[in-house]
Structures are given as structure tokens and as C-alpha cells.
Amino acid sequence: MVANDMDFIGGGFKLTTPYTFVGWLIWVFGGVITAFGMISMGSEGLPMGLGIAAMGLLVMAGGTPGSLEAGLHHLRKGAMPPEELEAKAQQSGLTVDSWFLQQTTLVPTNDPNDWILPAPGPQTWDSANPYGPHGDGSPLPEHPVKVGTPRPATMTSFAVFASLAVLCGLGAVGAVMQAEPVDPSEDMGATPALIIAAVGLVMSLVGYFRSKALAQMLDTPTSLVRSAAVGHPELVGQVRPGLTGGMTVNVDGSDRMVMHNMVGFYWTYEQYQCRTVRDSEGNTKEECSWVTIRSDRGGVPFMLHDGTGGIKVNLTSFKRTDYGQFLKRWDGAFAESLGKQLMASAVAGLLGGATVKEHRWTLYGLRLGDPVYVLGQTKPRPAEELQAEGLDGTLGNSTIEVWGNEDAPGTKCTLMRGSELSNIGKSRSGFEMLMPPIVLMLGGLALLGLA
């Protein structure tokens, strides 16, 4: 499959099905739960059956891909050279670093933010002329001027399952509210309806801002670097080294958890803490959750190159940075040193009465060679900086740089790992982002009439 063979316009409705074994497994699992809920309506009662069916439908909605995901997945597999796919496969997956210390390393086997079409390798980059064109100066194969701007389908199977889940959930709550409580003191009144309406409102606001971000990406034309002007252009290209080159990131200061050739990073250190709690009836139970202990982020300026030329991007100036899926995750039963292990156990025990059972470090970031989407403000570079680099201003794109700390009316500066094609390809339409939560909110308000 090549890019020209794929239709990037989703249309009004598209029946989407899983395209991976895990996706089908989730669908089957959700379908079994839904069927069990439907069957349980007779034996367990309407509220219980509807509640179980709602959970099953939510599982199926979560396992439903976007309208473009399957096509882009097959396009990536067909476009990448076999040796490159093999090399990535060998680097991905779960690796056991130490059985004794129960240390593992996980690299995702599927990265939706990676290149879909082949991109130039480091051996072809012109380090002597980073602002100049690559080869014949034509845009990269995945640039929007070549593949166009994809548009997700307005509705997919996700909207069907999510809406049915919301309706089943509302029906279950409504049935409970209508039932006469055995003990009048247990009458919940309008509380469930208010909680549902509040959750729906919050989810609607989240969906609204996500749909606004998607609309900005869809509606903003992509500029070529060689003709980029001062203003707020949208740029798509490949991450290449700037004057400072790349970074080596030691996650949490560890020599074991290292990632090279990075220009931006964000890592978190979490503990799986468990504590014993007592309920209202005096029974004890163990509650566990992941708790973020510390995190760090940073970056260096890099070169965005789209084939027509390169432009300097000041990564750390961006207020909105999305690195997508994590690059690597390290797990262990113990901290990285005896001192840190004792400190972690002491702090968790003294401050929260908790026991630390697992440790997890997760790294997100942007590496040299990665695709990147940037919507920022271009400004002229200082004359002293140009002089220090020996630039004469012949190339216009060498005299400007991209910043991300000043928005324009209707434009939010954003930096995302992945091209426009991959970022939009994994997104759902604005309608799908908004419809289920709005139905939930309106349903919660309607339930107030039963209180």
C-alpha cells in the first residue's frame, strides 16, 4: 500500500473494527461482558444487568480504533523497509533485566507517533549546511503538501458503543433511583443525578478543548520551511541536531535508565503504594495505587527540517508539548539503590502509612530523527547569533526561529511528536469527542426529575 492508494477522508460514518490481535481480544471480552449483562437483567434485576452491559460496551468502545488508524498501520508496515521493521521489532517488547531484583524494561511495540512513510536517515543529513535543502529540495514524503490533510470520520463504531454505554448506565441509575429503598435513611435523593451531570460536564469541557485543538490542526495550512515567514506558521518535519546537538538523559540520575540522542524529555518516577483502610462497617481491606513521587523535564533547541530547509526551534519555550506515547518504561521491585529504597519505604510509611510494593520510571520525549509537528511563533534571530554561526542571510529560513511562548488570537502554540498525518490519524472527530459526554451530562440532568 502507498499513500496515494489510501483515502484520508473518513466521511460521515465508518464501521471501524480492531486491526490487531489485542484489539480483537478487547472486543471479544467487552462483548462477553455485554452479553452477560443483558442475560442478567432477568436474574439479577434491571439495574444490575444494565450496569454490567454498560461496562462491557465501554470496554468495546475503548478497543475501537479511529477511522484512519487501521489504514495508517498497514501503510506504515508496507512503506518501511523490512530491515528497519526488523530492527525496531528487536528493540521493542518486554525485557527482563534482573530476575533477582525483578527489574524489567518495556519498549512499546507499536508507536503511533513514529514515521508512517520512510524518512531520511542521519547518514544523509548535511551537517555542514543544516538550513539548506535536503537532496533536490523536495518536501519529505510525509509532508502535508504531498499526502494532504487527513480528516477522521464524523462517526465510527466508537460513537455507537460509547453512546449505548452511556444510555445503559443512565438506565441503571434511573432504575435504582425509582426503586423504593428498604431503609428510608438510605434514600440517595438527587445525588447520583448531580454526580453524573457533573462528570458529563467535565468530560464535555475536556472534549471541547480537544476538538478545538484538532480543528486548529485541520484548518491551519502547513508552510514549507524555505518559505516560512514571520508570524504563526504550521510546520511539519524531521528533528535534526541544532548547534548543541542531542542530549543523553539519565532518568532519575540512574546509569541503568539511559536514552541517547534526545532533544526534549519528560520522565516520571512512581511508586505502587498499598495501605490498609477500614470501612464504615469496621472491615479492613488493602487499597493500592500508583503515586507520582517526582518528575523532570528539559530540552535543547533543535532543527526542524522538512526537506526544503531547516529552521531553529526553541523547544523549552513551548507551553503545550505533547510527546505522545512513552518511549521506555523501567519497572522494579526495589529502588535503584539501597539508600533510595530505605528512604522510599520510610517516607511512604511515615507520611501515608503505606507500603511500597513496586517502582516505575517512565520516559517520554523527542529524539533526533523523529517526526515533529510545530505551530509556533517565528521571530527574527539576533544578528549576533547569525554572525556567530557564519550565516549571511541568503537563506530566509536561517534568519528566523520558532518560539512557543506567545499565542496569537485563535492560535495556540503547540509542539507534538509525530507528523500531522500520524497525529490526526490517531484522533477521533470533534463530534465523537463531544457527543457521549454531552449525552451523559443531559442524562444526568434528566435524572433529576426522578429524585
MIDO-190516 format. One record per residue (C-alpha): x, y, z. Coordinates in nm, 3 decimals. Example, Ala and Ser with C-alpha at 12.3 -4.5 7.8 and 13.67 -1.06 7.14 Angstrom:
! residues 2
+---------+---------+---------+
!      xx !      yy !      zz !
+---------+---------+---------+
!   1.230 !  -0.450 !   0.780 !
!   1.367 !  -0.106 !   0.714 !
+---------+---------+---------+
! end
This chain:
! residues 451
+---------+---------+---------+
!      xx !      yy !      zz !
+---------+---------+---------+
!   0.000 !   0.000 !   0.000 !
!   0.126 !   0.351 !  -0.083 !
!  -0.001 !   0.686 !   0.035 !
!  -0.179 !   0.756 !  -0.293 !
!  -0.383 !   0.436 !  -0.255 !
!  -0.528 !   0.538 !   0.081 !
!  -0.831 !   0.759 !   0.131 !
!  -0.752 !   1.002 !   0.412 !
!  -1.108 !   1.141 !   0.425 !
!  -1.313 !   0.943 !   0.676 !
!  -1.657 !   1.064 !   0.566 !
!  -1.978 !   1.067 !   0.771 !
!  -1.987 !   0.717 !   0.924 !
!  -1.732 !   0.437 !   0.915 !
!  -1.770 !   0.093 !   1.070 !
!  -1.435 !   0.052 !   1.245 !
!  -1.308 !  -0.283 !   1.371 !
!  -0.984 !  -0.377 !   1.552 !
!  -0.679 !  -0.444 !   1.336 !
!  -0.460 !  -0.615 !   1.598 !
!  -0.496 !  -0.935 !   1.799 !
!  -0.508 !  -0.741 !   2.126 !
!  -0.780 !  -0.516 !   1.984 !
!  -0.995 !  -0.814 !   1.887 !
!  -0.933 !  -0.967 !   2.230 !
!  -1.064 !  -0.650 !   2.396 !
!  -1.369 !  -0.652 !   2.169 !
!  -1.448 !  -1.015 !   2.250 !
!  -1.400 !  -0.955 !   2.622 !
!  -1.627 !  -0.650 !   2.610 !
!  -1.884 !  -0.840 !   2.406 !
!  -1.893 !  -1.124 !   2.659 !
!  -1.947 !  -0.876 !   2.945 !
!  -2.223 !  -0.701 !   2.749 !
!  -2.399 !  -1.028 !   2.672 !
!  -2.372 !  -1.136 !   3.035 !
!  -2.527 !  -0.805 !   3.141 !
!  -2.818 !  -0.850 !   2.902 !
!  -2.878 !  -1.204 !   3.029 !
!  -2.851 !  -1.089 !   3.390 !
!  -3.141 !  -0.846 !   3.358 !
!  -3.384 !  -1.127 !   3.433 !
!  -3.199 !  -1.298 !   3.718 !
!  -3.008 !  -1.010 !   3.879 !
!  -3.253 !  -0.732 !   3.804 !
!  -3.267 !  -0.447 !   3.553 !
!  -3.022 !  -0.208 !   3.727 !
!  -2.752 !  -0.473 !   3.771 !
!  -2.790 !  -0.604 !   3.414 !
!  -2.780 !  -0.258 !   3.260 !
!  -2.476 !  -0.165 !   3.470 !
!  -2.283 !  -0.474 !   3.359 !
!  -2.382 !  -0.414 !   2.995 !
!  -2.262 !  -0.052 !   3.024 !
!  -1.920 !  -0.170 !   3.143 !
!  -1.895 !  -0.418 !   2.856 !
!  -1.987 !  -0.155 !   2.599 !
!  -1.728 !   0.084 !   2.746 !
!  -1.462 !  -0.187 !   2.705 !
!  -1.565 !  -0.233 !   2.341 !
!  -1.556 !   0.145 !   2.284 !
!  -1.207 !   0.163 !   2.434 !
!  -1.088 !  -0.113 !   2.200 !
!  -1.232 !   0.053 !   1.889 !
!  -0.970 !   0.228 !   1.673 !
!  -1.019 !   0.560 !   1.498 !
!  -1.137 !   0.572 !   1.138 !
!  -0.784 !   0.614 !   0.997 !
!  -0.576 !   0.405 !   1.236 !
!  -0.601 !   0.069 !   1.059 !
!  -0.513 !   0.215 !   0.719 !
!  -0.216 !   0.407 !   0.857 !
!  -0.095 !   0.098 !   1.043 !
!  -0.091 !  -0.110 !   0.723 !
!   0.056 !   0.183 !   0.528 !
!   0.344 !   0.207 !   0.776 !
!   0.414 !  -0.166 !   0.756 !
!   0.406 !  -0.161 !   0.377 !
!   0.620 !   0.153 !   0.336 !
!   0.903 !   0.083 !   0.581 !
!   1.197 !  -0.130 !   0.459 !
!   1.187 !  -0.486 !   0.605 !
!   1.527 !  -0.447 !   0.770 !
!   1.410 !  -0.132 !   0.952 !
!   1.093 !  -0.303 !   1.074 !
!   1.301 !  -0.599 !   1.192 !
!   1.544 !  -0.371 !   1.380 !
!   1.256 !  -0.194 !   1.556 !
!   1.092 !  -0.526 !   1.642 !
!   1.412 !  -0.648 !   1.808 !
!   1.436 !  -0.330 !   2.017 !
!   1.069 !  -0.340 !   2.124 !
!   0.885 !  -0.550 !   2.380 !
!   0.946 !  -0.650 !   2.741 !
!   1.298 !  -0.732 !   2.857 !
!   1.387 !  -0.884 !   3.194 !
!   1.698 !  -0.702 !   3.319 !
!   1.728 !  -0.887 !   3.650 !
!   1.522 !  -1.178 !   3.781 !
!   1.664 !  -1.133 !   4.131 !
!   1.575 !  -0.762 !   4.154 !
!   1.260 !  -0.811 !   3.943 !
!   1.372 !  -0.538 !   3.702 !
!   1.213 !  -0.514 !   3.357 !
!   1.228 !  -0.274 !   3.064 !
!   0.934 !  -0.213 !   2.830 !
!   0.956 !  -0.052 !   2.486 !
!   0.614 !  -0.023 !   2.311 !
!   0.586 !  -0.249 !   2.008 !
!   0.357 !  -0.003 !   1.829 !
!   0.435 !   0.369 !   1.824 !
!   0.152 !   0.571 !   1.662 !
!   0.370 !   0.884 !   1.673 !
!   0.650 !   0.735 !   1.463 !
!   0.702 !   0.788 !   1.091 !
!   0.443 !   0.629 !   0.863 !
!   0.642 !   0.684 !   0.543 !
!   1.024 !   0.646 !   0.530 !
!   1.229 !   0.949 !   0.636 !
!   1.594 !   1.034 !   0.558 !
!   1.845 !   0.865 !   0.787 !
!   2.122 !   1.051 !   0.978 !
!   2.382 !   0.940 !   0.724 !
!   2.211 !   1.159 !   0.462 !
!   2.187 !   1.476 !   0.674 !
!   2.410 !   1.764 !   0.566 !
!   2.570 !   1.879 !   0.891 !
!   2.771 !   2.145 !   0.706 !
!   2.454 !   2.311 !   0.575 !
!   2.171 !   2.228 !   0.818 !
!   1.950 !   2.515 !   0.692 !
!   1.981 !   2.415 !   0.327 !
!   1.759 !   2.177 !   0.129 !
!   1.787 !   1.801 !   0.156 !
!   1.882 !   1.644 !  -0.177 !
!   1.674 !   1.804 !  -0.452 !
!   1.486 !   2.020 !  -0.201 !
!   1.151 !   1.845 !  -0.229 !
!   0.938 !   1.807 !   0.087 !
!   0.961 !   1.488 !   0.291 !
!   0.730 !   1.204 !   0.173 !
!   0.501 !   1.251 !   0.477 !
!   0.471 !   1.629 !   0.446 !
!   0.110 !   1.756 !   0.416 !
!   0.183 !   1.917 !   0.079 !
!   0.237 !   1.563 !  -0.053 !
!  -0.014 !   1.350 !   0.138 !
!  -0.274 !   1.616 !   0.217 !
!  -0.452 !   1.670 !   0.549 !
!  -0.650 !   1.366 !   0.670 !
!  -0.997 !   1.404 !   0.822 !
!  -1.140 !   1.149 !   1.067 !
!  -1.490 !   1.013 !   1.005 !
!  -1.761 !   1.206 !   1.186 !
!  -1.891 !   0.885 !   1.347 !
!  -1.741 !   0.539 !   1.395 !
!  -1.821 !   0.226 !   1.592 !
!  -1.678 !   0.407 !   1.894 !
!  -1.967 !   0.654 !   1.896 !
!  -2.219 !   0.368 !   1.881 !
!  -2.066 !   0.170 !   2.170 !
!  -1.993 !   0.478 !   2.384 !
!  -2.345 !   0.616 !   2.339 !
!  -2.505 !   0.279 !   2.418 !
!  -2.284 !   0.250 !   2.727 !
!  -2.397 !   0.593 !   2.845 !
!  -2.765 !   0.508 !   2.786 !
!  -2.733 !   0.173 !   2.968 !
!  -2.558 !   0.343 !   3.258 !
!  -2.825 !   0.612 !   3.278 !
!  -3.095 !   0.345 !   3.266 !
!  -2.931 !   0.155 !   3.553 !
!  -2.906 !   0.465 !   3.771 !
!  -3.263 !   0.566 !   3.684 !
!  -3.393 !   0.222 !   3.783 !
!  -3.212 !   0.243 !   4.118 !
!  -3.350 !   0.591 !   4.185 !
!  -3.704 !   0.478 !   4.110 !
!  -3.683 !   0.175 !   4.336 !
!  -3.814 !   0.217 !   4.690 !
!  -3.524 !   0.195 !   4.939 !
!  -3.558 !  -0.070 !   5.210 !
!  -3.438 !   0.182 !   5.466 !
!  -3.570 !   0.541 !   5.416 !
!  -3.244 !   0.673 !   5.560 !
!  -3.061 !   0.524 !   5.261 !
!  -3.250 !   0.740 !   5.010 !
!  -2.981 !   0.899 !   4.794 !
!  -3.208 !   1.171 !   4.657 !
!  -3.065 !   1.371 !   4.369 !
!  -2.700 !   1.290 !   4.449 !
!  -2.644 !   1.028 !   4.172 !
!  -2.801 !   1.254 !   3.909 !
!  -2.588 !   1.552 !   4.016 !
!  -2.270 !   1.342 !   4.012 !
!  -2.348 !   1.211 !   3.662 !
!  -2.426 !   1.561 !   3.534 !
!  -2.102 !   1.697 !   3.686 !
!  -1.892 !   1.416 !   3.535 !
!  -2.058 !   1.474 !   3.198 !
!  -1.987 !   1.847 !   3.220 !
!  -1.618 !   1.794 !   3.299 !
!  -1.582 !   1.538 !   3.017 !
!  -1.764 !   1.773 !   2.777 !
!  -1.519 !   2.053 !   2.858 !
!  -1.224 !   1.819 !   2.803 !
!  -1.374 !   1.705 !   2.473 !
!  -1.438 !   2.064 !   2.369 !
!  -1.076 !   2.170 !   2.415 !
!  -0.951 !   1.854 !   2.243 !
!  -1.183 !   1.915 !   1.950 !
!  -1.060 !   2.276 !   1.931 !
!  -0.701 !   2.153 !   1.911 !
!  -0.796 !   1.908 !   1.635 !
!  -0.983 !   2.179 !   1.443 !
!  -0.676 !   2.406 !   1.465 !
!  -0.459 !   2.132 !   1.314 !
!  -0.712 !   2.058 !   1.040 !
!  -0.778 !   2.420 !   0.943 !
!  -0.424 !   2.565 !   0.958 !
!  -0.236 !   2.530 !   0.626 !
!   0.114 !   2.386 !   0.658 !
!   0.400 !   2.609 !   0.545 !
!   0.723 !   2.496 !   0.384 !
!   1.032 !   2.587 !   0.585 !
!   1.205 !   2.753 !   0.290 !
!   0.914 !   2.998 !   0.251 !
!   0.815 !   3.037 !   0.618 !
!   0.754 !   3.396 !   0.716 !
!   0.742 !   3.583 !   1.046 !
!   0.410 !   3.503 !   1.216 !
!   0.246 !   3.183 !   1.339 !
!   0.304 !   2.916 !   1.071 !
!   0.233 !   2.545 !   1.100 !
!   0.544 !   2.337 !   1.029 !
!   0.597 !   1.962 !   0.992 !
!   0.934 !   1.797 !   0.957 !
!   1.214 !   1.585 !   1.098 !
!   1.408 !   1.655 !   1.418 !
!   1.773 !   1.718 !   1.339 !
!   2.054 !   1.843 !   1.563 !
!   2.099 !   2.212 !   1.630 !
!   2.422 !   2.371 !   1.749 !
!   2.400 !   2.193 !   2.085 !
!   2.335 !   1.853 !   1.924 !
!   2.140 !   1.591 !   2.115 !
!   2.115 !   1.506 !   2.484 !
!   2.183 !   1.195 !   2.688 !
!   1.911 !   1.159 !   2.951 !
!   1.975 !   0.963 !   3.269 !
!   1.632 !   0.902 !   3.413 !
!   1.627 !   0.983 !   3.787 !
!   2.008 !   1.004 !   3.775 !
!   2.045 !   0.632 !   3.704 !
!   2.316 !   0.484 !   3.483 !
!   2.083 !   0.191 !   3.403 !
!   1.799 !   0.403 !   3.264 !
!   1.962 !   0.597 !   2.981 !
!   1.837 !   0.735 !   2.649 !
!   2.067 !   0.897 !   2.393 !
!   2.011 !   1.145 !   2.108 !
!   1.721 !   1.333 !   2.267 !
!   1.627 !   1.698 !   2.227 !
!   1.334 !   1.703 !   2.470 !
!   1.229 !   1.477 !   2.757 !
!   0.984 !   1.426 !   3.041 !
!   1.013 !   1.145 !   3.293 !
!   0.817 !   1.039 !   3.600 !
!   0.904 !   0.819 !   3.896 !
!   0.605 !   0.641 !   4.052 !
!   0.558 !   0.407 !   4.345 !
!   0.288 !   0.143 !   4.378 !
!   0.177 !   0.213 !   4.733 !
!  -0.064 !  -0.003 !   4.932 !
!  -0.230 !   0.083 !   5.261 !
!  -0.481 !  -0.089 !   5.486 !
!  -0.806 !   0.102 !   5.531 !
!  -1.116 !   0.041 !   5.740 !
!  -1.468 !   0.089 !   5.601 !
!  -1.779 !   0.215 !   5.780 !
!  -1.864 !  -0.137 !   5.899 !
!  -1.524 !  -0.188 !   6.061 !
!  -1.387 !  -0.425 !   5.796 !
!  -1.032 !  -0.380 !   5.671 !
!  -0.910 !  -0.402 !   5.314 !
!  -0.599 !  -0.313 !   5.116 !
!  -0.609 !  -0.025 !   4.869 !
!  -0.326 !   0.020 !   4.619 !
!  -0.248 !   0.288 !   4.360 !
!   0.040 !   0.439 !   4.162 !
!   0.167 !   0.762 !   4.320 !
!   0.396 !   1.005 !   4.135 !
!   0.693 !   1.087 !   4.359 !
!   0.900 !   1.309 !   4.134 !
!   0.943 !   1.408 !   3.771 !
!   1.165 !   1.620 !   3.550 !
!   1.160 !   1.772 !   3.203 !
!   1.403 !   1.958 !   2.980 !
!   1.526 !   2.009 !   2.628 !
!   1.756 !   2.189 !   2.388 !
!   1.696 !   2.384 !   2.065 !
!   1.681 !   2.163 !   1.757 !
!   1.648 !   2.190 !   1.382 !
!   1.315 !   2.113 !   1.214 !
!   1.388 !   2.004 !   0.857 !
!   1.108 !   1.933 !   0.609 !
!   1.326 !   1.858 !   0.305 !
!   1.307 !   2.215 !   0.172 !
!   1.519 !   2.358 !   0.455 !
!   1.583 !   2.370 !   0.827 !
!   1.467 !   2.612 !   1.095 !
!   1.568 !   2.650 !   1.459 !
!   1.302 !   2.555 !   1.716 !
!   1.331 !   2.658 !   2.082 !
!   1.166 !   2.354 !   2.239 !
!   1.165 !   2.460 !   2.605 !
!   0.971 !   2.780 !   2.520 !
!   0.656 !   2.581 !   2.431 !
!   0.379 !   2.583 !   2.692 !
!   0.199 !   2.293 !   2.520 !
!   0.421 !   1.995 !   2.445 !
!   0.282 !   1.651 !   2.362 !
!   0.537 !   1.371 !   2.332 !
!   0.267 !   1.109 !   2.272 !
!   0.323 !   0.751 !   2.385 !
!   0.609 !   0.682 !   2.626 !
!   0.942 !   0.577 !   2.476 !
!   1.058 !   0.344 !   2.751 !
!   0.944 !   0.222 !   3.092 !
!   1.152 !   0.059 !   3.365 !
!   0.990 !  -0.141 !   3.647 !
!   1.141 !  -0.291 !   3.958 !
!   1.052 !  -0.427 !   4.299 !
!   1.319 !  -0.205 !   4.454 !
!   1.457 !   0.146 !   4.411 !
!   1.783 !   0.200 !   4.224 !
!   1.996 !   0.193 !   4.539 !
!   1.968 !   0.068 !   4.897 !
!   1.962 !   0.423 !   5.028 !
!   1.678 !   0.523 !   4.796 !
!   1.489 !   0.205 !   4.883 !
!   1.511 !   0.274 !   5.257 !
!   1.416 !   0.638 !   5.204 !
!   1.116 !   0.547 !   4.984 !
!   0.985 !   0.296 !   5.238 !
!   1.037 !   0.534 !   5.530 !
!   0.867 !   0.832 !   5.364 !
!   0.570 !   0.627 !   5.240 !
!   0.526 !   0.465 !   5.582 !
!   0.565 !   0.777 !   5.795 !
!   0.364 !   1.020 !   5.581 !
!   0.092 !   0.798 !   5.441 !
!   0.107 !   0.474 !   5.635 !
!   0.171 !   0.293 !   5.306 !
!   0.390 !   0.009 !   5.189 !
!   0.583 !   0.047 !   4.863 !
!   0.549 !  -0.269 !   4.654 !
!   0.675 !  -0.157 !   4.310 !
!   0.872 !   0.122 !   4.145 !
!   0.822 !   0.255 !   3.792 !
!   1.011 !   0.506 !   3.580 !
!   0.854 !   0.626 !   3.252 !
!   1.029 !   0.833 !   2.986 !
!   0.861 !   1.046 !   2.720 !
!   1.048 !   1.258 !   2.470 !
!   1.159 !   1.372 !   2.129 !
!   1.465 !   1.219 !   1.964 !
!   1.683 !   1.304 !   1.668 !
!   1.519 !   1.168 !   1.353 !
!   1.166 !   1.177 !   1.496 !
!   0.878 !   1.344 !   1.311 !
!   0.756 !   1.665 !   1.473 !
!   0.457 !   1.897 !   1.433 !
!   0.503 !   2.261 !   1.538 !
!   0.262 !   2.551 !   1.548 !
!   0.461 !   2.840 !   1.693 !
!   0.565 !   3.200 !   1.651 !
!   0.850 !   3.273 !   1.412 !
!   1.071 !   3.570 !   1.500 !
!   1.391 !   3.715 !   1.352 !
!   1.705 !   3.576 !   1.511 !
!   1.954 !   3.816 !   1.677 !
!   2.222 !   3.947 !   1.440 !
!   2.498 !   3.839 !   1.681 !
!   2.371 !   3.482 !   1.671 !
!   2.369 !   3.475 !   1.292 !
!   2.719 !   3.619 !   1.284 !
!   2.845 !   3.362 !   1.535 !
!   2.716 !   3.082 !   1.309 !
!   2.864 !   3.242 !   0.998 !
!   2.524 !   3.289 !   0.830 !
!   2.494 !   3.560 !   0.564 !
!   2.114 !   3.564 !   0.549 !
!   2.095 !   3.420 !   0.197 !
!   1.850 !   3.156 !   0.320 !
!   1.549 !   3.326 !   0.474 !
!   1.469 !   3.029 !   0.698 !
!   1.813 !   3.059 !   0.861 !
!   1.734 !   3.412 !   0.983 !
!   1.421 !   3.322 !   1.182 !
!   1.348 !   3.085 !   1.470 !
!   1.038 !   2.932 !   1.627 !
!   0.914 !   3.014 !   1.977 !
!   0.618 !   2.869 !   2.163 !
!   0.551 !   3.112 !   2.447 !
!   0.325 !   3.366 !   2.272 !
!  -0.013 !   3.263 !   2.130 !
!  -0.200 !   3.457 !   1.866 !
!  -0.578 !   3.520 !   1.860 !
!  -0.735 !   3.185 !   1.769 !
!  -0.395 !   3.012 !   1.760 !
!  -0.240 !   2.809 !   2.043 !
!   0.132 !   2.739 !   2.012 !
!   0.181 !   2.360 !   2.018 !
!   0.466 !   2.112 !   1.971 !
!   0.385 !   1.744 !   1.916 !
!   0.592 !   1.437 !   1.843 !
!   0.468 !   1.287 !   1.517 !
!   0.372 !   1.433 !   1.181 !
!   0.035 !   1.591 !   1.105 !
!  -0.067 !   1.265 !   0.937 !
!   0.010 !   1.048 !   1.241 !
!  -0.136 !   1.292 !   1.495 !
!  -0.465 !   1.340 !   1.312 !
!  -0.472 !   0.973 !   1.210 !
!  -0.498 !   0.856 !   1.571 !
!  -0.761 !   1.120 !   1.662 !
!  -1.137 !   1.092 !   1.666 !
!  -1.363 !   1.359 !   1.521 !
!  -1.480 !   1.654 !   1.728 !
!  -1.831 !   1.507 !   1.718 !
!  -1.714 !   1.181 !   1.876 !
!  -1.520 !   1.369 !   2.140 !
!  -1.829 !   1.568 !   2.241 !
!  -2.137 !   1.353 !   2.181 !
!  -2.103 !   1.082 !   2.455 !
!  -2.014 !   1.326 !   2.738 !
!  -2.291 !   1.567 !   2.637 !
!  -2.543 !   1.280 !   2.637 !
!  -2.410 !   1.184 !   2.982 !
!  -2.450 !   1.539 !   3.112 !
!  -2.801 !   1.582 !   2.969 !
!  -2.899 !   1.239 !   3.101 !
!  -2.781 !   1.335 !   3.448 !
!  -2.993 !   1.650 !   3.436 !
!  -3.292 !   1.445 !   3.315 !
!  -3.250 !   1.207 !   3.610 !
!  -3.308 !   1.498 !   3.846 !
!  -3.675 !   1.462 !   3.761 !
!  -3.673 !   1.119 !   3.930 !
!  -3.521 !   1.247 !   4.254 !
+---------+---------+---------+
! end
